[in-house]
Amino acid sequence: MLAALFVGPVKALLVAAAVFIPFERLAGLHPTQPTFRRGWATDVLTGLMNGLLLFAVLLGVLAGIDAAGAACAPRLRNWVETRPLWAQGLFAITLADLGLYGLHRLQHSVPWLWRFHAVHHSAEEMDWLVGFRFHPVDLLLLRIATLGPLMALHMTPAAIGIYVGVAGWQSYLVHANVRLPYGPLRWLLVSPEFHHWHHSAGREAYDRNYAGIIASWDVLFGTLHLPRERQPLRYGIDERVPAGWAERFFHPFRRSAGAPAEPTRSAAAIVAIEAPDALCAVRPARLEALAADVSTAAAR
């Protein structure tokens, strides 16, 4: 069972490596950055361990959300479930990314949430593997914020799978060390340029660019920072986050009570089931159908 939880994430990792390693060499934003920069192995281990640690917890939480939705809005759920797959897929991406936007803003403004999110922002060099660098608590909250609404509305496993697939590859892409102009689509879709500014150590970019897929959320809510003809030169945060996996895991819990109320970054740092009518049970068939998607999502 434990070995099976690694199979999906490992396959995805190998496919992503086959795509992004040559991509970063051919279109590198920082061409002198090594293919395997410092800390890459720890990020890979983090992704695999997150998948192992979060699978059962995430599946249980989503099952509870699905059961609550079945009790509160059965008619709405039936209507959503009967929509065509293309419509459900588009709505799943839109709604989940709005959930990510909202939680992401909280992660940058609520001190205890930032303690966990700081692990992700501790990267001082950007590449596709930074998409694995999440504390498990941070990643669990992100998955609940994105997948929870989809489960509550009873979207089909196929529609949820569309979102999981798009979001997973988007996470690799936006962190990648690549120069990829989006042209006018830069205002609609989140690009590597867009997300690199989110990781910038420059004060002008603090607390901007929260969306994961749809950049229009930041345009709409006034949090966009996307200057023309410029790229961030430095990434990172003020606080020191340990380099090892175990040390990173315990780091947020060791923060003192007098920690800063707001996240800080360094300008000197170097250059993302259906339930039955009763709330007490969840149908195994739907859980099994979603298990593969949850396993993949938990690892990213």
C-alpha positions in Angstrom: 0.0 0.0 0.0 2.7 2.5 1.0 4.7 1.6 -2.2 1.6 2.2 -4.3 1.3 5.8 -2.9 4.7 6.6 -4.4 4.1 5.1 -7.9 1.9 7.9 -9.2 4.0 10.8 -7.9 7.2 9.2 -9.0 5.9 8.7 -12.5 4.7 12.3 -12.7 8.2 13.4 -11.4 10.0 11.5 -14.1 7.8 12.8 -16.9 8.1 16.3 -15.6 11.9 15.9 -15.4 12.0 14.7 -19.0 10.1 17.9 -20.0 11.5 20.6 -17.8 15.2 19.8 -17.5 15.7 20.3 -21.2 13.2 23.2 -21.3 15.1 25.1 -18.6 18.4 24.5 -20.5 17.0 25.7 -23.8 15.0 28.7 -22.5 16.5 29.5 -19.2 15.7 32.8 -17.5 18.9 32.5 -15.5 21.1 30.4 -17.9 24.0 30.1 -15.5 21.9 28.5 -12.8 22.8 24.8 -12.4 20.4 22.1 -13.6 20.4 20.6 -10.2 20.7 23.6 -7.9 21.4 23.5 -4.2 18.6 21.8 -2.3 16.9 20.0 -5.2 17.0 16.6 -3.6 15.4 17.8 -0.4 12.6 19.3 -2.5 12.0 16.0 -4.3 12.0 14.2 -1.0 9.5 16.8 0.4 7.1 16.1 -2.5 7.2 12.4 -2.0 6.8 12.6 1.7 3.9 15.1 1.4 2.1 12.5 -0.8 2.6 9.9 1.8 1.7 12.0 4.8 -1.4 13.8 3.3 -3.1 11.0 1.3 -5.3 9.6 4.1 -5.9 12.9 5.8 -6.9 14.7 2.7 -9.1 11.9 1.5 -10.9 11.9 4.9 -11.4 15.6 5.0 -12.7 15.7 1.4 -15.1 12.9 2.2 -16.5 14.9 5.1 -16.9 18.0 2.9 -18.7 15.8 0.3 -21.1 14.4 3.0 -21.8 17.9 4.3 -22.6 19.1 0.8 -24.9 16.2 0.2 -26.9 17.1 3.3 -27.0 20.8 2.7 -27.5 21.2 -1.1 -28.6 18.0 -2.8 -30.5 19.6 -5.6 -27.6 21.9 -6.5 -25.2 18.9 -6.5 -27.5 16.9 -8.8 -27.6 19.8 -11.2 -23.8 20.3 -11.2 -23.2 16.5 -11.7 -25.3 16.4 -14.8 -23.5 19.2 -16.6 -21.2 18.2 -19.5 -17.6 17.3 -18.6 -16.2 20.3 -20.5 -18.4 22.7 -18.5 -17.5 21.0 -15.2 -13.8 21.0 -16.1 -13.8 24.8 -16.8 -15.8 25.6 -13.7 -13.6 23.3 -11.6 -10.5 25.2 -12.7 -12.1 28.6 -12.2 -13.6 27.8 -8.7 -10.6 26.0 -7.4 -8.3 28.8 -8.4 -10.5 31.3 -6.7 -10.2 29.2 -3.6 -6.5 29.1 -4.0 -6.3 32.9 -4.4 -8.3 33.5 -1.2 -6.3 31.1 0.9 -3.0 32.3 -0.6 -3.8 35.9 0.5 -4.5 34.6 4.0 -1.2 32.7 4.0 0.6 36.0 3.4 -1.3 38.0 6.0 -2.1 35.7 8.9 1.1 35.1 11.0 0.5 31.4 11.9 -0.3 30.5 8.3 2.8 32.3 7.1 5.0 30.2 9.4 4.1 27.2 7.2 4.0 29.0 3.9 7.5 30.5 4.5 8.9 27.1 3.8 7.8 27.5 0.2 9.1 31.0 -0.1 12.5 30.2 1.3 13.7 29.2 -2.2 16.5 31.5 -3.3 16.7 30.0 -6.8 13.6 29.2 -8.9 13.1 26.0 -10.9 10.4 23.5 -11.5 11.2 21.5 -8.4 10.3 24.5 -6.1 6.7 23.3 -6.8 7.4 20.5 -4.4 8.7 22.7 -1.6 5.7 22.9 0.7 5.2 22.2 4.3 2.6 19.4 4.6 0.3 21.6 6.7 0.5 24.4 4.1 -0.2 22.0 1.3 -3.1 20.4 3.1 -4.8 23.7 3.5 -4.2 24.5 -0.1 -5.7 21.2 -1.2 -8.8 21.7 1.0 -9.3 25.3 -0.4 -9.1 24.1 -4.0 -10.6 20.6 -3.9 -13.1 21.1 -1.1 -15.5 23.3 -3.1 -15.4 20.8 -6.0 -16.3 18.0 -3.6 -19.0 20.1 -2.0 -20.7 20.7 -5.4 -20.4 17.0 -6.3 -18.3 17.4 -9.4 -17.4 14.2 -11.1 -14.0 12.5 -10.6 -13.2 13.2 -14.2 -13.8 17.0 -13.8 -11.7 17.0 -10.6 -9.1 15.1 -12.4 -9.0 17.8 -15.1 -8.2 20.4 -12.4 -5.7 18.2 -10.7 -3.8 17.6 -13.9 -3.8 21.2 -15.0 -2.8 22.5 -11.6 -0.1 20.0 -11.2 1.6 20.9 -14.5 1.0 24.5 -13.9 2.9 24.3 -10.6 5.9 22.9 -12.4 5.7 25.5 -15.1 5.3 28.7 -13.1 8.2 27.9 -10.8 10.5 26.8 -13.7 13.6 28.7 -14.6 12.3 29.6 -18.0 11.7 32.7 -20.1 8.3 32.3 -21.7 6.5 35.4 -22.9 2.7 35.2 -22.8 2.0 38.4 -24.7 -1.5 39.7 -24.0 -2.4 36.5 -22.3 -0.2 37.6 -19.4 -3.3 39.4 -18.0 -5.4 36.3 -18.2 -3.2 33.3 -17.4 -0.5 32.9 -14.7 2.9 32.6 -16.4 6.4 31.9 -15.0 7.1 35.6 -15.1 3.9 36.3 -13.1 4.7 33.8 -10.4 8.4 34.6 -10.2 7.4 38.2 -9.2 5.4 36.6 -6.4 8.6 35.0 -5.1 10.7 38.1 -5.6 12.7 39.5 -2.7 12.1 43.1 -4.0 9.8 45.1 -1.8 7.7 46.3 -4.7 6.4 42.7 -5.3 5.5 41.9 -1.7 2.1 40.3 -1.3 1.2 40.3 -5.0 0.2 37.8 -7.7 -1.6 35.2 -5.6 -3.5 33.3 -8.4 -2.2 29.9 -9.5 -3.8 29.6 -13.0 -6.1 32.6 -13.7 -4.2 35.8 -13.5 -7.4 37.8 -13.8 -8.2 37.2 -10.2 -5.3 39.5 -9.3 -6.4 42.0 -11.9 -9.9 41.9 -10.4 -8.8 42.2 -6.8 -6.0 44.8 -7.3 -3.1 42.6 -6.3 -1.3 42.3 -9.7 2.3 43.2 -10.1 3.6 42.5 -13.6 6.0 45.2 -14.9 7.1 45.2 -18.5 10.6 44.4 -19.7 11.8 43.4 -16.2 12.3 40.2 -14.3 13.0 39.8 -10.5 16.7 39.5 -9.8 16.4 38.0 -6.3 14.2 35.6 -4.5 13.8 34.6 -0.8 12.7 35.8 2.6 14.4 37.2 5.7 14.1 34.3 8.0 16.3 31.3 7.8 14.5 28.1 6.9 16.5 24.9 7.6 17.7 23.0 4.6 16.9 19.4 5.8 13.5 17.8 5.4 12.9 17.0 9.1 14.2 20.5 10.2 11.8 22.2 7.8 8.9 20.1 9.0 9.4 21.2 12.6 10.5 24.8 11.8 7.0 26.4 11.9 6.3 24.9 15.3 9.5 26.3 16.8 8.7 29.9 15.9 8.6 32.1 19.1 5.4 33.7 20.2 7.1 37.1 19.4 7.5 36.3 15.7 6.8 39.2 13.3 3.1 39.8 12.7 3.7 40.1 8.9 5.8 38.0 6.5 9.1 39.5 5.7 11.5 39.0 2.8 15.1 39.8 2.3 16.3 42.3 -0.3 19.7 40.7 0.1 18.6 37.2 -0.8 20.1 35.6 -3.9 18.6 35.0 -7.0 4.3 27.3 -6.4 -17.4 11.0 -3.4 -20.2 11.1 -3.4 -21.8 10.6 0.0 -25.1 8.9 0.9 -27.9 10.9 2.4 -26.6 10.2 5.9 -23.6 12.2 7.1 -22.1 9.1 8.8 -21.0 7.2 5.7 -19.2 7.7 2.3 -19.6 5.5 -0.6 -16.4 3.5 -1.2 -16.8 3.6 -5.0 -16.5 7.3 -5.2 -13.6 7.4 -2.8 -11.8 4.8 -4.9 -12.4 6.8 -8.0 -10.9 9.9 -6.4 -8.0 8.2 -4.6 -5.7 8.4 -7.6 -6.3 12.1 -8.1 -5.9 12.9 -4.4 -2.7 10.9 -4.3 -1.3 13.0 -7.1 -2.6 16.3 -5.6 -1.2 15.5 -2.2 2.3 15.2 -3.5 2.3 18.6 -5.3 
